[in-house]
């Protein structure tokens, strides 16, 4: 980042999307309670403060206007009417348009792609970062052992040279000396082979975890298209033109580069649906449709292929006009019969358009050819279909990824199955007599998680945990399959998904391989459980299982006993004592938290963060390190700043910690309430000055 503001803008980009997503969810539920109105008010209030922090007056202004309107509703204890709901929706659209910086269509070349969002920051679940850090740690550990092995090799070479220059050692007992050196060489050779496998597995796991971090939800790429569509509709049909945009599958995750590459093609399809599907209000009502054009953007994951479909209920494709245009361009014979499938494939040809004249939105035949080129660039396909009773659907289908994947090959009932390497934690052979039965269910003993992370059911001193054992065959063939015992032991792959571990017993483990996985839906398999297929040998396919679906089906079977893990951060307990004062910043705005944290750290303070009063109170009560000052917002979910202040004053262990209230609420009553409640200072964000904040904290220490 070139400056702090650049970094804050990137953080704000993620934060505002989160606020708008949550508000739209409340709107979708009907906004039928005062609590709903309060939730929207809180988020708009936070959004306004964050916009001020990053100097976005446009966003701050529209948020402030809506905040005042919502404040009036809360004061009167009334629910929003149709005009209020429209004002909320319009404000969200306006914020979206400001942030995406999409220029009016008249100011850009026809069919030009609208700008994509700032991709500098993506939101990554903490569990994914923990897994990535663990993979890096494993690789470093293997590298360290490899270095020690190399040192042993050098020692062995030095010893061999010493023997060569000391023939009396060989003459004394040549057989014993030769045997000793041979054993050492063999031991080093075996360890080298083992180490090579460990390095390969560590590198492959690291690659898997790096890939997992790059996954983003569809909503992060397509979530802002609804306001964009409404703007395009107004430009095309005038102020009265309207469009309702419906989103499905926005939680589907795939590689960011794949999802981002589909954004411009989808924008073209939305524009095309509006321009070619537009009908006047009278025309739609006469056809028995709703007053407004409906556009649906659906994202689905089928096997290892991603599908993005854009549907509308407009006029639908004019096959006669398409046929005439195609014949005019020499794409079909003028007397050829109308074949809908073939004709609709022609609309993706360069320069193809059925519009009589071009304008700022369409007509030059560029948009759909761009869509086709994007699909081809991703090794995918695009197709257009007529909807019944009216409208059009265009579907983009592309591979989720063409990269190789690491899988553990196992054999079960004559089939070779692949278990994704990224979720495998242990490969074990458990003796039959070592299996423990609890409540009639079999469990195996495995080492506890590394790096100090402890399962919920064990104490800090324990080095083992119990995981349930289930036959893999019970989920891919025989529901009543027993645990496969071979030579008195069970082969178990311990897998972990979302913090839950389970040991899947297999007949035989074959190998760990890196394979190119293809879509498995064409072979008639269960595409949910078996989304991919690989062919390591021409005569025997490998069916790659989905760990998420495997765990989901295991839970449905009612097999209890799984040990769940919670993220345990031991950093505070083992970190050395430092002399810098510790300041806790409490604010539900990530932008505000980032700004205050940066300012405080630049002045030599240690900083810890909390998103609301409830989390702050829990940290204060559980932390092994003393917090010197708390700087808290007032308007927050679950527990606001006033309630946090009261809770701290009621706790004898926390009562002496100075509290600074820093909020946008600058009314005299709020200031008086805060100071009477025990706050040592009250600062307002409207007149925020970092020097004042630093001076205030220094005065309290």
N, C-alpha and C positions, 0 to 999 in steps of 0.2 A: 504494500500500500504506500502511496506517495505521502499521505498525511493521515493524521488521526481521523479527520472528517471522512476521508475515503473509506477507512475501516468501519466507522460508525454507520455510514450510508449502506455499506454491505450488510451490516447487522440489522439495520432498520428495514432493509428490503425483506429479510426473512420474517422480522417481527410483524410488519404491517400485514403481510399475507396471513399470518397466524390469527391476528385480530379479525380480519375481514372474513376468514373462513369460519371462525367461531360465531361471529354476528350473523352470517348468512344461515348457519345451522339453527340459531335461535329463531330467525325469521321463518325458516322452513317449517319449524314446529308450530308456528302460529302466533308466537309472541303473546300468549294469553294470560300472563300473570305479571304482577309488579316485579317479581324476581327477575323475569326475562328482561323487563325494561331496565332494571338496575344493572344487569349483566352487560347489556349493550352500552349503557351510560359509562360503566367502569372501563370498558375496553376503548370507547371513543376518547374518554378522558386520558387514558394511558397513551393512546395513539397521538393525541394532541401534544402531550408533554414530550414524547419521543421525537416528534416532528420538529418541535422547537429546539431540541438538543442538537439536531443535525441540520438546523437552519433550512427547513422546508416550509416557508410561509404559506404556500398554496395549500398543502395538506393541513397545516395547523389551522388555517382560516376556515376551511369547510368543516373540519372536525369541531372547531369551536362553535360554529353556528348550530350544528346538530346537537352538541352537548347542551347548549342553552335550551333547545327545544325539548330534549329529554329531561332536563332538570325541571322544566315546568310540569311535565307529566308526572314526575315523581312527587313534586311538591303538592300537586292536586290529587294524587293517588288515583289517576285515571289511566286507562289503557290506551295505546295508540289507535287512532282511527285510520281509515284508508289513506288520508292525506299524510299522516305521520309515517305510515309504513312506506309510502312512496318516497317521502323525504329521506328516510333511512336508506332505502335502496339506491336512490339517486346519489346520495353522498358516497356510498361505497363504490359506485361506478366511477364517480368523479375522482376519488382517491386512486382507484386502479388506473385510470387513464393518465393521471398526473405522474404516477410512478412508472408506468410503462413508456411514458413520453411518446405516445403514438401521435404523429402529426395528422391533421385533417387530410382526407383522401385527395383533396384538390391540390395539396402541396407536394404530393409524391407522384412518381411515375405510375401509370396504370399497371395494375397487377404486381406492383413491387411488394416484397414481403415487409410486414410491419416489424418493428424492432423487437428483439427478444429481451427477456429480463436479464438483469445483472446476475451472472452465474458465478460471481466471486465467492459466495458463501452458499453452502448447502447444509441442511440440518441432518445430523448423523446421530442415531441413537447411541447412548452411552455404552450399551452392551456391545455394539459393533466396535467402538474404539477400544474397549477393554479386550475384546478378542484380538484386535489388530496388535495391541501392545503385547499381549501374551504370545502371539506368533513371533514378534520381533525378539522377545525375551528368549523364546525357545531357540531361535536361530543363533542368537548371541551365545547361548549356553553351549550349543553344539560346536560353534566355532571355537569357543574356549577349550573344549575337550579335544578338538582337532589340533589345536596349537600344542596342547600338552602331549598328544600322541606324537606329533612331529618332533618334539623335544626328545621323547624316548627313542625315536628312530635315530636321531643324531647321536644320542648316547650309545646306542647299539653299534652304530658305524664306528664311533671312536673306540669302543671296546674291541671291535673286530680288528681295527688297525693296530691296536696295542698288542693283540695276540700275534698278529703277523710279524711284529717287530720284537716279539719275545718268544722265540721258538722253544725255550725251555719249558714254557707252560704246556705246549702241545706234547713235548717229549715226556713230561711227567705223567700225564694221563690223557692221551689224545682222545680216547673214546668218550670219557666223561666231558672233556672240554667241547668236543664236537656236539655231543648230545645237549649240553647246556645251551650252546649258541643256536642249535636247531629249534629247541623249545621256545627260546625267546623270539626267534624269527617267526615261528608259527603263531605265537600269541599276538605279536604285533600285526601279522597278516590278517588274523581273524578280527581283531579290533578295527583294523582299517576297513575291512568289508562292512562291518557293522556301522562304522562311522559314516561311510559313504551313503548307506541307506538312510541314516538319520539326517544327514545334510539334505538329501533329496526331499525327504518328507517335510523337513522344516521349511525349505524353499517353496515347496508346493503349497503348504498350508499358508505361508505368508502371501503367496500370490492369490489364494482363494479369499483371504481376509481383505486384502487390498481391493479386490474386485467387489466384495460385498459393501465396502464403504462407498463405492461409486454409485450405488443404487439410489434412485430418487422416486418419489411417488408421482403419478401422473398429474395430480393436482398442482404440483409446483411448476409445471410447464403449461398446462392448459387451463388452470384455475381462473386466469384473468381474461379469458376469451369471451365470457358472457357480456361484460360491459362493452367490449370492442364490437361485438355483434350488434348490440343495441345502437351504438353510434353509427355503424355502417347502414343499419336499417333506416335511421333518421336521414342520413345523407342521400339514400336512394329514394325513399318514399315520402320524405317530408316529415314535419313534426308529428303528424298523427300516426306515422308508420311505427309498428311495434313488433318485437320479436321476443319470444320466451325461449331461453336456452336451458336445457336440461343436461345435467352431467351424471354419468354413471361410471363406476369403476375408477374413480379418482385416487383410490388408495393403492392401485396396482403399482408395483415397483419394478423398475428395470434399470439398465445402465443409463446414466445421465446423457451420454453422447447420443444414444439411440433415441431416447425420448425427446431430446432437444432438437435433433435432426428432423423430427416429425412436426415440430411446432409450425414452421412456415407453410408446409403443405396443408396442415389442418386449417390454418387461417385462410388459405386460398379456397378451401372447400366450404368454409363458413361463408365467405364472401360470395362464392358461386351460388350457394343455396339461397342467399338473400336476393341476389340479382335475378337469377333465373327462376326462382320459386315464388317471387313476389306476386301477391294478388291484393287488390283493394279490399277494404273491409266488406263492401257490398258483395264482391265476388266470393269471398270466403264464406260469408253467411249464406249466400245462395247455394253454395256447394255443401252446406251442412257442416262447415268447419267452425272452429273457434275464431274470434275476431283477429287474433294475432298469429303470425307465423310461428310454428314450433320447430326448433332445431335441437337435436339430441346428439351429444358427443359421448360415445361409449368406448371405454378402454377395457379390453379383456386379455387374459393371458391363457393361451391354449397350448399345452405342451411347452415347447421352447420357442413359441412364436407369439408375437405381440400383435394384436389387432386393434386398430383405431377406426371407428366407424362414425361418419357424420351423416345424420338423417334429417330430412325435413318433410313437412306435410304440405308443401307448396304445389305448384302446377304439375310438377313431374316432368320428365324428359319428353320433348316433342319428337317422336321417332320420324315423322315425315320431314320435319325441318332438318333433323340430323342426316337423314338419307339424302336429301337434296344437297346439303352442304358437302357431304362426303362424295357424292357423285360429281359435284362441281370441282372438287379437288382431285378427282381421279382415284379416290380411295376405294370406291365400290362402283359396280356397273349401274347405270341409270335404271335399267330394267330388272335389276336383281330384286327378289322378294325381300320384304322387311323381316330381318332376323334381329330381334331385340338385343340379344347377347353380343352379336358381332357389331351391330351399329353402336352400341354403348361403349364398346372398346375403342371405337374410332375417336371419341371425344378427347382422348388423351394424346392425340397426334399434335405435333407443333403447329401453331397457327390456326387450329380448329376452333371456330366459334359460330354459333347460330344467331348471334345478335346482329342486327342490321347496321349499327354504328357503334363506335367505341366511345366510352366516356371515361371518367376518372376511376370508375370501379371495375369495369370489365369491357370485353368486346374485341380485344386484340388476340384472343386465343392463346394467351401465354400461361394463364393460371393452371389449367389442368395438365398441360404438358410439363410444367414445373413439378406438379404432384407426381406424375409418372416417373420423371427423372430422379426425384428424391427416393421413391420406392426402389428403383433399380439400383441406385447407389448403395442402398442398404441390403441388397440382394433379396428384395421383397417384391410384392405384387400390389396392384391396385385394380379395383373393379367397381363399376357403377351398375346399380340395379333399380328397377322401378319398384316403388312401394305400393302396396295395396291398402286402401282404395286409391290413394294419391300420394305423390311425393317421390323423393329420390333418396337412395342410400349409396354412399361411396365408402368403400372399406379399404384401408391400407393394412397389409399383412407383411410383417418383417420379422426376421429372426431376432430373438432377444439378444443373442450373442453368438458369434462364430468361433469364439475362443475355445481352447481345450480345457477340459476339466479333470481334476484328480478324483479317482474313484477307487474304493476298495472292492475288488472282485471277490464274490463269495458264491458258493454253490448250494442250491437248495432244490431238492426234488428234481434233479436233472436240469434245472435252469441256472444260468449264470446271471447273477444280479450285481448291480453296482450301487454302492453306498457312497454318497458324496463325502470326500475326505475332510471338508471344512467343518463338519459337525461331529467327527469321530474323536473321542477323547482318550479311549484306551482300547487295546486289542488284548484279550485275555484268554487263557486256558484255565478254567476253574474245575478243580477236581470235584467229583460228585459228592464226596464226603464233606467238602468245604462249603457247599451250598447251604444257606441258612433258611429255614422256613419260619415266616412270621404271618400269623393269621391265615395259614394255609397257602401262602404265596411264596415262591422262591426268590431269594435275594443273593447277590454276590457282593463280596468285599473288594473294594477298589481303593486306590490311594485318593486322599482328599484333594480338592482343587489346589493348584499351585498359587503362589504369590499371596498367601495369607487369606484367600477368600474361603470362608467357612460355610458348610451347609447349615441349614437351620436346625438340624437335629443333632449336632455334635458340639462338644466343647472345644475350647482353644487348644487343649492338650492332645486331642485325638489326631491321629495321622491317617485314619481310614474312614470310609463311609459305606453305607449299604445302598445298592441300587437294585431295583426290581429286574428280574430276568424273565424274558418272554421269547417264545420261538418266533423267528421271523416268518416262518412258513405259515403261521396263523393269520397273517395279513396279506399273503400273496397266493393263497391256495387253499390250505386245509385249516379251517377255523379251530378244529379240535387237535391240532398237531401238538405233540409233547415236546419237551425240551430235548433236542438231539444230543444224546450222549454217545461219544465215540471214544473207545479205549479208556473208559472210566472218567472222561472229562468233557466239558462243554466249551465250545469255541464261542466267544462273546465279543461283539463290537459294542462298546459303550458309546452312545451318541447323546448329544446335548442340543436341545432346541429351546430357546427362550428361558434358559436357566434350569430346565428340567432334564434330568438324566435317566436313561433307560438302557439296559443291556439287552441287545437283540442276539439271541443264540442262533447260530447257523451251522449247517452240516460241515462245511469246510471253507476255510479262507484260502484264496488262490494267490492273489497278488495285489499290489498297489500299482495302478497304471494311470497314465495321462492319456485321455481319449478325447476324440472329437465327437460330441454328442449331438444327434440330430432329432428332429421332431418325431415322436413315436405315435402320433394319432393315426397315421395312415395304416398301421398294422392292426388296428382294431383292439388295442389294449385299453386298459383303464387309464385314461389320460391324466386323471388327477393323481393317482398313485405312481404311475409310470410315465412321466412327461417326456423322457428322452430315451434314445436307443443309440448304441455304439456298436461298431463291428471291428473288434481287435483282430479277429480271424474271419476269413470268408465263410466258414461253415458254422459259426456259433455267435449269435448276437448277445450283447450285454444290455439288459433292461435296467436303466438307471432310475432308482426310486427317489421320490420327493420326501425328504425328511419331515417337512411340515405336515404333509398328509399322513405319513406313517405315524407320527406322534398323535395327530388328531384321531386317527382310528384306534390307536392304542387306548386313548382316554375314553373313547366311546364304549370300549369293551369293559370298562369299569375296573381295570387293573390298577389298584391303588398302590401305595407304598413309595411313590416317587419322592425323592428328596429335592426340595426347591431351594434355590440359592438366592440370597439378597446381596446386592452390591455392598460390600463392606470396605469402607475407605479407612485403612489403618494409617494413612499418612500423618494425621494429627497426633497419633499415639507414638509414632517412632521418629517424627521429625525432631531435629535438635532445637533446643530453646534459642530463640532469636530475640534480640533486644528491641527491634522495631515494634511500636504499638500496633495492635490489631484492631482494625475498624471493620465492623459489619455493615454492609450496605443492603438494605431491604427495599426492593422495588419490583413490581410485576412487569416492568418494561425492561427488556433485555438491552435496549439501546441506552436507557438511562443508567442501568447497572454498569454497562461497559464504559460509559463516559466517566462516571464517578470513580470506578475502579482504576482507570487509567490515570486520572488526576491524582488520586491518593497515592498510587504506587510511584508516580513520578516525584512525589514529595517524601518518599522514604517510608511509607506506611505499608504494613501487611494488610491484606483485604480478604475477607470472606463474604460470600454472597448468599442471599435468600430471596425467594420469589414472592413471599408474602409473610404475614405475621406468624402464621402457624408454623411454617418451616423455620423461621427465625427463632421462635421460642424453643422448638425442639433442639436446634443446634446449640443454643445458649445453655440449655439444661444438660446436654449430653457431651459437649465439647470438653476435652482435656486441657485446652488452652484458654486462658482468660481473655475475653473480649474487652477492649478498653473503651470503645465508643460505639454506639449504634446510631447509624444515619438511616432513617426510615421514611418512606412515603406514607401517606394517609390512606388514599383510595386504593385498596387492594382486595382480591378475593379471599374467601374463607375467614381471614382475620385481618382487619385494617390496622392502621398505625395507632389509632387511639386505644384499641383493644390490646394491642401488643404492649403499649406503654403501661396500661393498667395491670396486665399479667406480670410484667417485670417488676412493678412496684409491689405486687402482692407476694413475690417470691423473695425470701430473705437473701438467697444466694445471688440474685440478679438486681436487687433494688438499688444498689449503689452504682450501677453502670450508667454513665451519662447517655441520654438519648437526645438526638437532634431530629426534629421533624422537618422534612424538606418536601414541600408539596405545592401543587398549583392552587390549593384552597387558601385564599388570602383574606377571607372575610374575618372581621373582628371577633365574631363568636367562635370561629374555629381556632383562631390564635389563642384566645382566652381559654378555651377548653384544653388545648394542648399544654399550655404553660401551667394551668391549675392541676392538670393530671400528672405533672412531674417532669415534663420535658425541660431540658436545660437550654434549648435554643429552638427557634422556629424560623426557618428560611423558606422563602417562596421561589418557585422555579421561574416565575415571570421575570424576576430580577436576579436570576442566577449569576453569581460571580464566583469563579473558583477560588479567588483569593479570599473571599468572605468565608467560604466553606473551610479552607485550610486554617484561617485565623481562628474560626470558631472551635475547631477540633483542638488546635494547639492550646487555646484558652481553657479547655476542659481537662486536659491531661496534666 
